[in-house]
């Protein structure tokens, strides 16, 4: 008879709090990025060639800053989420 083990982790209050903060942060960052792109989309197409080039460079810098803040927040909240996931519980079953 083969024996199968399942790993289960039970989160506490802070574990659930950090998990939901992580999820909400990612949703807000996606919304912020798309709102930023929709806002600058019309601005980059207007003006002379130099203005369009400057707008494209500024849009790239702004997008890079948003992505930097997103990654930094994900690393911080992801570590807290990982560290508060709870104690490991092993469940052993006989499979027939």
N, C-alpha and C positions, 0 to 999 in steps of 0.2 A: 504494500500500500504506500503510495507516494504521500509525502507530507508537504503541505504548502504553508508558507508563512506570509502574512500580510503585515505591512507596517502602517500604523495609524498614529497620527499626531493630533492631540486635542489642544486647541488654542484657548488661552485665557482671555480676559477682557482686553489687555493691551495688545495681544496678538491679533484679535479681531479689529481693534482700532487701527493698528498700523497697516493691516491688510486692506481695509477700506480706504484709508488715506492714500495708500499706494494706487489703488484702482481709480479713485476720484481724481488724484493728481494727473494720472495719465490721460483720463478723459478730458480734463480741463486743458492740458497742454495740446492735445490734438485740436480741440476747438479753437484755442488761441492761435495756433499755427495756421489753420485754414482761414480764420477771420483776418489774420495779418496778410495772407496771400490774396484774399479777395479784396482787401482794402488797397494794396499797392498794385494790383493788377491793372487798373485803369490809369494809374499815375505813370507807370513806366512807359506806356505807349504814347504819351503826349510830349510835345516840344521838339526841339532840334535833336540832331544826332548826338551831340555832346550831352544834352539833358537826358536822353534815353540811356546812354551808356552810364552816366552817373546814377541814374535811378536803378539800373540793373545791378550795379556794384553795391549800392546802398541796400537793395533788397537782399542780395546775397549775404551781406554782413549782418543784416537784421535776422535773416533766417538762421545764420550760423549762431548768433547769440541765443536765439530761442532754443535751438537744438542743444547748445551747451548747457543752458539752465535745465532743460528737460533731462539730459543725461545725468547731470549732477544731482538733481532731485531724485531721479530713479535710483541712483547708487545709494544715496543716504536712506531713502525710505525702503528700498529693497533690502538693505542690510538690517534695518530694524524689523522688517517683516520676517526675514529669515531667522533672526535671533530670537524672536518671540513666537515661534511656531509651536512650542510646547514640547512635552516629553514624549519620547518615542515609546509606543506600545506595540509589541509583537503579538499577533494572533496566529496560533498554529491550528491547522485543520488537517484532517485525514480525508483525502480525496479517493472516492471509490468509483 
